[in-house]
């Protein structure tokens, strides 16, 4: 096992969190994924930090070939079971997402939903994620905005996103959309603020 502690959460931490609840997080796919990806022709997708795979499952139902990568084998085990129940196929990979990306595979869609790393690690992640986008392919990032501090996401402000911190974070990609978006948080009714990035690698780049 390589050491993942520098990412702030080790595998045991996430396994404990997943093991403590039957479904830890929301089972619906991210709204922005549905909105932005529903008109794309299905191709190869990678869901980074997929957790229990709500986004992976949505894509797989729409005939995408999906690879879901996460440190938590417990979460990915749930994703495997859910996919089997629906009789759809998702390939799951337990491991560090940057190490996975560095293998150099290319995808038509790269999804990063709520991966809230420290700036230095985040820069490496976003560069690696950008490099994994095939020509004509897209990248979607959804995350907690700094304005959600104390309401949603991690308690450290550095782990939250701002529009500025993401402007030039996707080398080789063209950012089509970068915006802050409010959403009602189910239980607490407070508006949470997200940031959404939708980017493409130009065909003739």
C-alpha angles and dihedrals in degrees: 000000000000117000113264098174093105089068088066098244126064126208093257091056093054094041089053091050093049093043091054094065134034092232111009099188140030116296097209117094118250111278092228091054091053092046097046104033102039093088098044119104107250115259136139116327135182121203108202118207085006097174109182089351108242090154093042092052093050091051093045091052086057092054099260116147098236132196113191117199124191140145092232115084088185092059093044090048087059090049090052091052093046091049091048091050090054092041093235128129127243123163111221125203121189111210152071110322096218091051088049093050091048089066084079104235117157128222139190090223129027116190125196110178118181099337101157107185130159114274098257094050090040092057091055091046095050092046091050091045091050091051089054093062112102121221108288090013128126139229125206122194121183119177148149112283121224087251088068091064108139092011106061137003128018122339094238112091092211090065093058125085132243127187089245095054089056102043096096100017098106110069114204094010129106112227108224097176133014114169147145114241131190122218132177111250106229103228102028099037090216114133108251117205121225133183119222128196123188113183138167136203106231113244093235096036 
